[in-house]
Amino acid sequence: MATTIQISDATKKKLFGLINQLEHIWNKRVTYDDAIQYLLKNRKLVVEKKDFIDNISKYKGILKKGEARELYEDLRKKERKREERLEKQFDSN
């Protein structure tokens, strides 16, 4: 069932830009609904910088030299795999 929503022209322009990007990546037609679903599935939690620094400060000195880089690279690999799964999921729709 279709629903009408109200969005500003600026938001519509941004959504249209995202649709163009997704169409280029997925090589298929993308609807506004597809774009909104993509945004919802890929939303990121917004964390205030001060809160983040306060939270990680208590762990200062726990990691050995180079360990943070290894953890970061491992997380990036997992994130790339998640992104690939999402792209395949949208490609199959």
N, C-alpha and C positions, 0 to 999 in steps of 0.2 A: 504494500500500500504506500503510495507516494504521499509526502508531506511537504508543505511549503514552509520555509524558514526565512527569517529576515536577517540579512547580513549587510554590512556597509559595502560601499563600492570598493573601498580599499581592501577589505577582506576578500571580496569576490575576485579582485585582481590578483591577489596573492594565491588564492585557490586555483585560479586559472593558470598561473605560472607553474604551480606544482603539478597540475594536470599535464601541462606540456612536457615537463621534465619526466614524469612517470611514463607518458606515452613514448618518449624517446628511449627510455631505459627498457620498457617492457615490449616495445614494438607492437602495441595494440591500442585501441581506443580506450580511454579512461573517462569515467563519469565523475561528477562531483561527489557522488556517494562513495566511489572507489577511493577518491582522494581523501575524504573525511575518514573512511575506515583505515586507510594507511596512516594518517596522522594519529588516530586513536591507538593503533597497535604499536606505533613507534614513539609515542610521547615519552618525554624525559621528565623526570622529577626535577623541579627547580629548587636548588639549594642556595641559600644566601652564603656568600663567600666567607663572612665572619663566622657564621655557624659552622661551616665546613672546617675552617682553620682551627676553631676552638675544639671541635670534635677530634680532629686528627692529632692535635698537639699532645694529647695525653699518650699517644703511641710513639712519640719521638724517640729514636734510638733503638727501637725494637728490631727493625730490619737490618740485615747485614748489607755491606756494600754490594751493589749490583742486584740485590734481591728485588728491590722495587721495580727495576726495569724488567726483570723476568716476569714478575707478576703482571705488570702492565701489558707486556707482549702476549702473555697467555690470555688475559682478558680481551685483548683486541682480536685474537684468533677466534675466541668463542663468539664475540660480537659479529665478526664477519660471517661465521657459519649461520648465526641467527638471521642476519640480513639476507643471506642466500636462500634460507628456508622461506622467509617472507616473500622474496621475489618469486620463487617457484610457486608458492601458494597463490599469489596474485596472477601469475602467468597461467595457472590452471583454471582460473575463473573466467 
